[in-house]
Amino acid sequence: MTSIIFNKFTILLCVFITLMHSDILAQDYDLCSDAYDITDLISNMQEGDIVNSVQFDNTSATGGEETNPDNLICLFDKVIENSIWVTFTGDGNPYIIGTTECGATVEEYLNTSQAIIYKGDCNNLEFISCNDLQLGQELVDDFTFRAFLSTEVGVQYYLLLDGGDVFGSPLANRVGKFCLEIEKAERLNCEDDDLLFSWEREAGSDKYICWGELVTLQVTEMKVPNGPADEGNSSGYIYAIYDGDLTDISDPFSNFGVVTGCCNKEADRIYTYWSGVTGNFVGEYNIKFYYYFNAPMVTDPGFEIFPDLTLAECVVESNQLEMIFLPEDSDLDISNVIITNSTNTIGNGGLSVNASGGSGDYEYLWSNGASGTELTDLEAGEYSVTLTDLSFCFPPIVKTYTIEGLSSTSDFSSDKQLNIYPNPTRGVITVSSDDIVGEVQLAIYSIEGKVVYSKDHTMTKNASVLLDLNRLDAGIYIMKSSNGEKVTQQRLVISK
């Protein structure tokens, strides 16, 4: 009796363990032919419904050997490891497919999921798209994929699911537990009034693109026709880059100078441009995307990969984004420098500079704390400007300029190469010097910089020159002497 009870307990325990783990699936789906089928899961969904699959664990999975390496090009790390296969039969409806943690802890969750999507059969897989990092801008430390897929009735679809190496982040789990999250999307047609296709730059980026920089653009809203295309036709989108305005250009193929790229599927919600690799543009450009639905391909030789937008059932145009591409080598410079020397001791000099090259957007910071392209009311002296290109693609430029002219009265030397007596004076002074000799020009300036006296004198050592300045008003003046070799400046005070 005891043995029988023990056996029943053992059976019940085994059943309990089996049930407990029946919703956690691991490496049993390594082969395409053994793909886990979710057709029944989605068969009764209504528009807007969201369902979760059983929980998978790819820790010990080894699938993916059937994948053509050429299909890895749009995955971030270009590697398939620890992969499992999932399949379903299309019913003509659009779906949004991603992954979710569904009970897994932060440490267990596969937060780097990526997917390659195929249709057909395992012996003849037709690549549709690959997809990763779609949620990186929405959730912290969530780098999982999100695929947008319009299905065809009766067509078999396959998803090869994997984890990716995201920037080497220690928070990125390349293996772990996850569930598929599937949403039945709204079915849209060309006749709908609310079709929309809009893009933005990823968070933290701007319109300036340095040489060698990777720039990511992402879809913000995509409400486009999503039914199956006729046989021989296709749906998807192209991009156009142009150094002019693309707003009113509905067919980029018919406009000279517009560069086009082809072709992306509705499932692709991110576009990455690698300056100097994707293209060698330099200067100001705009980029725009064109979603085409049910379009035949161009028949002109050499262009067969492009859709014929003029024969598409409809085309939904996106907004355009400005892109300023900077060259590999800096052409940043300061030009058109205008220097106005000071003519009084208060300071009435000026500096005007203008930059050239770079992005065209600059910041000017001066050594005296001022900013902008012009300085006014400058005393004699040196002034440095730091020019920063606001693209931050090039190092700043620092240049120094000299304003000549009368110095401030507080800056005069006290060694007095020119002797003035008496100083202060009531009007008559004697001037002598052991250093400034020969034919000497003596000039006196008012504090406003106006010349009130100027005359040449012959000066020798141990001799003095008498000047009658009684006609001048009381005040502070500057006496300047020059013999062609030496120049001195000294303050003169007249008090009456």
C-alpha positions in Angstrom: 0.0 0.0 0.0 2.8 2.3 0.9 4.5 1.6 -2.4 1.3 2.4 -4.4 0.8 5.7 -2.6 4.5 6.5 -3.3 4.0 5.8 -7.0 0.9 7.9 -7.2 2.7 10.8 -5.5 5.6 10.4 -7.8 3.3 10.5 -10.8 1.5 13.6 -9.5 4.8 15.3 -8.8 6.0 14.6 -12.3 2.8 16.0 -13.8 3.1 19.1 -11.6 6.6 19.7 -12.7 5.7 19.2 -16.3 2.8 21.7 -16.1 4.9 24.2 -14.2 7.5 24.3 -16.9 5.2 23.8 -20.0 5.2 27.6 -20.6 9.0 28.0 -20.6 10.4 26.7 -23.9 14.1 26.5 -24.7 16.2 25.1 -27.4 13.5 22.7 -28.9 13.0 25.2 -31.8 16.6 25.3 -33.1 15.7 24.1 -36.6 13.4 26.0 -39.0 11.5 22.8 -39.6 10.8 22.6 -35.8 9.7 26.2 -35.5 7.2 26.9 -32.7 3.8 27.7 -34.4 1.8 30.7 -33.0 -1.0 30.5 -35.7 -3.6 29.4 -33.2 -2.6 32.2 -30.8 -3.4 34.9 -33.4 -6.3 33.2 -35.2 -9.1 34.8 -33.1 -7.6 38.2 -32.5 -9.6 41.4 -33.2 -8.1 44.6 -34.3 -6.3 46.3 -31.4 -6.0 43.0 -29.4 -2.6 42.2 -27.8 -1.6 38.7 -26.8 1.5 37.1 -25.4 3.0 33.8 -26.3 4.4 31.2 -24.0 7.7 32.2 -22.4 10.9 31.2 -24.3 14.4 30.9 -23.1 17.2 31.0 -25.7 20.1 30.3 -23.2 20.9 26.9 -24.8 19.4 27.5 -28.2 21.6 26.9 -31.3 19.4 27.8 -34.3 20.2 30.0 -37.2 22.5 27.9 -39.3 20.0 28.1 -42.2 20.4 31.9 -42.4 22.2 33.5 -45.3 24.9 35.7 -43.8 24.0 38.5 -46.3 20.7 38.8 -44.3 22.5 39.9 -41.2 23.5 43.3 -42.6 20.8 45.3 -40.8 21.4 43.7 -37.4 23.5 45.8 -35.1 26.1 43.1 -34.3 25.8 41.1 -37.6 25.8 37.8 -35.6 23.2 35.1 -35.0 23.7 33.0 -31.8 21.4 31.3 -29.4 18.6 31.6 -31.9 15.1 29.9 -32.0 12.5 29.7 -34.8 8.9 30.8 -34.6 6.3 30.5 -37.4 2.7 31.4 -38.2 0.4 31.4 -41.2 -0.6 34.8 -42.6 -4.3 35.8 -42.7 -4.0 39.0 -44.7 -3.9 41.2 -41.6 -1.2 43.5 -40.3 0.6 42.7 -37.0 3.1 44.3 -34.7 5.4 41.8 -33.2 7.9 42.3 -30.4 9.1 40.8 -27.2 8.3 41.4 -23.5 9.6 40.1 -20.2 6.3 38.4 -19.1 7.4 37.7 -15.6 11.1 37.4 -16.1 13.3 39.3 -13.7 15.7 42.1 -14.9 18.6 39.7 -14.8 16.7 36.9 -16.7 15.0 39.1 -19.4 16.4 39.0 -23.0 16.4 42.8 -23.3 18.4 42.7 -26.6 16.1 40.7 -28.8 16.5 40.9 -32.6 14.7 39.2 -35.4 15.1 38.2 -39.0 11.8 37.7 -40.8 11.2 35.4 -43.7 8.3 34.0 -45.7 8.0 30.8 -47.7 9.2 27.4 -46.5 12.3 26.2 -44.7 13.9 25.0 -47.9 13.3 28.2 -49.7 13.2 31.1 -47.2 12.5 34.5 -48.7 14.1 37.3 -46.7 11.7 40.1 -45.7 13.6 42.2 -43.2 15.7 42.2 -40.0 14.9 44.2 -37.0 16.6 45.3 -33.8 16.9 48.2 -31.3 13.4 49.4 -32.0 12.5 50.1 -28.4 15.8 51.7 -27.4 14.3 55.2 -27.3 11.2 54.2 -25.3 12.3 52.1 -22.3 15.5 52.4 -20.3 17.9 49.5 -21.0 15.4 47.9 -23.4 17.0 47.2 -26.8 14.4 44.8 -28.0 13.0 44.6 -31.5 9.5 45.6 -32.8 8.4 44.3 -36.3 5.5 45.7 -38.3 4.4 43.0 -40.7 1.5 43.0 -43.2 0.7 39.4 -43.9 -0.7 37.6 -47.0 -3.4 35.0 -46.7 -2.0 31.4 -46.6 1.7 32.5 -46.7 3.9 31.0 -44.0 6.1 33.4 -42.0 9.2 32.6 -40.0 10.9 34.6 -37.3 14.5 33.8 -36.3 14.8 35.3 -32.8 18.1 36.0 -31.1 19.9 38.3 -28.6 22.4 41.0 -29.7 25.5 42.7 -28.4 24.3 46.3 -27.8 27.3 48.7 -27.6 29.0 46.2 -25.2 26.6 47.4 -22.4 26.8 45.4 -19.2 23.0 45.9 -18.9 22.4 44.0 -22.2 21.5 40.3 -21.8 22.3 38.3 -25.0 20.4 35.3 -23.6 17.4 35.0 -21.4 13.7 34.6 -21.1 11.1 36.4 -23.1 7.6 36.2 -24.6 6.4 37.4 -28.0 4.0 40.3 -27.8 1.7 40.4 -30.8 -0.8 43.2 -31.6 -3.3 43.0 -34.4 -2.9 46.4 -36.1 -5.4 48.6 -37.9 -6.0 47.7 -41.6 -5.4 50.8 -43.7 -6.2 51.5 -47.4 -5.2 54.1 -49.9 -8.6 55.7 -49.6 -8.2 56.4 -45.9 -8.0 60.1 -45.0 -5.6 59.8 -42.0 -2.6 58.2 -43.7 0.6 59.6 -42.2 4.4 58.9 -42.5 6.6 61.0 -40.2 10.2 60.8 -39.1 12.5 62.4 -36.5 16.2 62.2 -35.4 17.0 59.9 -32.5 17.2 61.6 -29.1 20.3 63.6 -28.5 21.2 64.1 -32.2 21.0 67.2 -34.3 21.1 68.3 -37.9 24.9 68.4 -38.0 26.6 65.3 -39.3 30.4 64.9 -38.9 32.4 62.9 -41.3 32.4 59.3 -40.2 29.4 59.8 -37.8 26.5 57.3 -37.6 23.2 59.1 -37.6 19.9 57.3 -36.8 16.5 58.5 -38.0 13.4 56.8 -36.7 9.7 56.6 -37.6 7.5 58.6 -35.2 4.2 57.6 -36.9 3.5 55.3 -39.8 -0.2 54.9 -40.9 0.1 53.6 -44.4 -1.7 51.0 -46.5 -0.7 47.6 -45.2 -2.6 45.0 -47.3 -0.9 42.5 -49.6 0.4 43.7 -52.9 -0.5 42.2 -56.3 1.7 39.5 -57.7 4.9 41.1 -59.1 4.3 44.4 -57.2 5.6 45.4 -53.8 5.1 47.9 -51.0 7.7 49.7 -48.9 9.6 53.0 -48.9 12.5 54.7 -50.4 14.5 57.7 -49.2 15.6 60.8 -51.2 18.5 63.2 -50.3 18.6 66.5 -52.1 20.5 69.9 -51.6 17.2 71.7 -52.2 13.6 71.6 -50.9 11.9 68.2 -51.2 8.5 69.4 -49.9 6.8 69.7 -53.3 8.7 66.8 -55.0 6.3 63.9 -55.3 8.5 61.8 -57.6 12.2 62.0 -56.7 13.2 59.8 -59.6 12.1 62.4 -62.1 14.1 65.3 -60.5 17.7 65.8 -61.5 20.1 66.0 -58.6 17.9 64.0 -56.2 19.8 60.9 -54.8 17.5 58.0 -54.0 18.0 54.8 -51.9 15.9 51.7 -52.1 14.2 49.8 -50.6 12.8 49.4 -47.1 9.8 47.4 -45.9 7.1 48.6 -43.5 8.8 46.6 -40.8 11.8 48.8 -41.0 11.3 51.8 -38.7 14.9 52.9 -38.4 17.2 54.4 -41.0 21.0 54.8 -40.3 23.3 57.0 -42.3 27.0 56.6 -42.1 28.7 59.8 -43.3 31.6 59.0 -45.7 30.4 55.4 -46.1 26.7 55.6 -47.0 27.4 58.7 -49.0 30.0 61.4 -49.5 27.7 64.4 -49.2 29.1 67.8 -47.9 26.9 70.8 -47.3 23.2 71.4 -46.6 20.7 68.7 -47.7 17.2 67.5 -46.9 16.1 63.9 -46.5 12.6 62.6 -47.2 10.9 59.2 -47.3 8.3 58.0 -49.7 6.1 55.0 -48.8 4.7 53.3 -51.9 1.8 50.7 -51.9 1.3 48.0 -54.5 3.8 49.4 -57.0 5.3 47.6 -60.0 9.0 47.8 -60.5 10.8 50.0 -63.0 11.5 48.3 -66.2 14.4 50.5 -67.4 17.7 48.5 -67.5 19.8 49.0 -64.4 16.9 50.3 -62.3 14.8 47.2 -61.9 15.2 47.2 -58.1 13.3 50.5 -57.9 9.5 50.8 -57.6 7.6 52.9 -60.2 6.0 55.5 -58.0 3.9 56.8 -60.9 2.1 53.4 -61.1 1.8 52.8 -57.4 -1.7 52.4 -56.0 -0.8 55.4 -53.7 2.3 57.1 -52.3 2.5 58.5 -48.8 5.1 61.2 -48.4 6.9 61.9 -45.1 8.1 65.2 -43.7 11.7 66.3 -44.6 14.6 66.6 -42.2 17.5 69.0 -42.6 20.9 67.4 -42.6 24.2 69.4 -42.7 27.1 67.2 -43.7 30.5 68.4 -42.7 33.7 67.6 -44.6 36.4 65.2 -43.4 39.0 68.0 -43.1 38.2 71.3 -41.3 37.8 74.3 -43.5 36.9 76.5 -40.6 38.5 79.9 -40.7 38.2 83.6 -39.6 38.1 86.0 -42.5 37.0 89.6 -43.2 38.8 91.1 -40.2 38.3 94.8 -39.7 40.5 96.6 -37.1 39.8 100.2 -36.0 42.6 101.6 -33.8 41.8 103.7 -30.8 42.3 107.5 -30.9 41.6 108.3 -27.3 42.4 107.1 -23.8 38.9 106.1 -23.0 39.0 103.6 -25.9 37.1 104.0 -29.2 38.8 101.2 -31.1 36.9 98.3 -32.7 37.1 94.8 -34.1 34.9 93.0 -36.6 35.5 89.4 -37.7 33.5 86.8 -39.7 34.0 83.1 -39.9 33.8 80.9 -43.0 33.7 77.2 -43.6 32.3 74.6 -41.2 28.6 74.4 -40.6 27.9 78.1 -40.9 26.7 78.3 -37.3 29.3 79.7 -35.0 29.9 81.0 -31.5 32.4 83.8 -30.9 33.9 84.3 -27.4 36.4 87.1 -26.7 39.2 87.4 -24.1 37.4 90.4 -22.5 34.3 88.3 -21.9 32.3 89.7 -24.8 30.6 87.5 -27.5 29.6 88.1 -31.1 31.3 89.2 -34.3 32.0 92.8 -33.3 33.7 94.6 -30.4 33.5 98.4 -29.9 34.9 101.0 -27.5 38.2 99.2 -27.2 41.3 100.6 -25.6 44.7 99.8 -27.2 45.8 96.3 -26.5 45.5 92.7 -27.6 42.2 90.8 -27.9 41.7 87.1 -28.6 38.7 85.4 -30.0 37.7 81.7 -29.8 35.6 80.6 -32.7 33.6 77.4 -32.1 31.7 75.7 -34.9 28.4 74.6 -33.3 28.5 71.3 -35.2 31.4 70.4 -32.9 32.9 68.5 -35.8 36.1 70.5 -35.7 38.4 71.9 -32.9 37.9 75.6 -32.0 40.1 78.3 -33.6 41.8 81.0 -31.5 43.2 84.2 -33.0 44.6 87.3 -31.5 44.4 90.9 -32.8 46.0 94.1 -31.7 44.3 97.5 -31.3 46.9 100.3 -31.5 46.5 103.9 -30.3 46.4 105.9 -27.1 46.5 103.8 -23.9 44.5 104.5 -20.8 46.0 107.1 -18.5 46.3 104.4 -15.8 48.6 102.4 -18.0 51.4 104.9 -18.6 54.9 104.0 -17.5 56.3 105.8 -14.5 59.9 105.8 -15.8 59.2 109.1 -17.6 61.4 109.0 -20.7 59.9 112.5 -21.4 60.3 115.0 -18.6 57.5 117.6 -18.2 57.9 120.4 -15.6 55.8 121.6 -13.9 53.2 118.9 -14.0 50.5 119.8 -13.0 50.9 123.2 -14.7 49.0 126.5 -14.9 49.9 126.8 -18.6 53.7 127.0 -19.3 55.8 123.9 -19.3 59.3 122.8 -20.2 59.9 119.5 -21.9 63.2 117.6 -21.9 64.5 114.1 -22.5 67.8 112.2 -22.6 66.2 109.4 -24.8 64.0 111.2 -27.2 66.4 113.5 -29.2 66.7 114.9 -32.7 63.7 116.0 -34.7 60.9 115.3 -32.3 57.1 115.7 -32.9 55.4 116.8 -29.7 51.6 116.3 -29.8 49.0 116.9 -27.1 45.6 115.1 -27.0 42.6 115.8 -25.0 41.1 113.0 -23.0 38.6 112.5 -25.9 41.4 111.9 -28.3 41.3 115.3 -30.1 44.7 116.8 -31.1 45.0 120.2 -29.4 48.7 120.8 -30.0 51.2 119.4 -32.6 54.6 120.8 -33.6 58.1 119.5 -34.5 61.0 120.6 -32.2 64.7 120.0 -32.2 65.6 118.3 -28.9 69.1 117.6 -27.4 70.3 116.1 -24.2 70.5 118.5 -21.2 68.3 121.0 -23.2 64.6 121.8 -22.8 61.8 123.1 -24.9 59.4 125.7 -23.6 55.7 125.3 -24.5 53.0 127.9 -23.8 49.7 126.1 -23.3 47.7 128.9 -21.6 45.1 128.7 -24.4 44.2 125.2 -23.2 41.4 124.6 -20.7 42.1 123.0 -17.4 41.9 119.2 -17.6 43.9 116.0 -18.2 45.8 115.7 -21.5 48.2 113.2 -23.1 51.5 114.3 -24.4 53.0 112.1 -27.1 56.5 112.4 -28.4 58.1 110.6 -31.4 61.4 110.9 -33.2 60.8 108.1 -35.7 62.5 105.6 -33.5 60.9 105.9 -30.1 57.5 106.9 -29.0 56.4 107.9 -25.5 53.1 108.9 -23.9 52.7 110.7 -20.6 49.9 112.3 -18.7 49.8 116.1 -18.5 47.5 118.0 -16.0 46.6 121.6 -16.5 45.0 123.3 -13.5 43.9 126.9 -13.4 
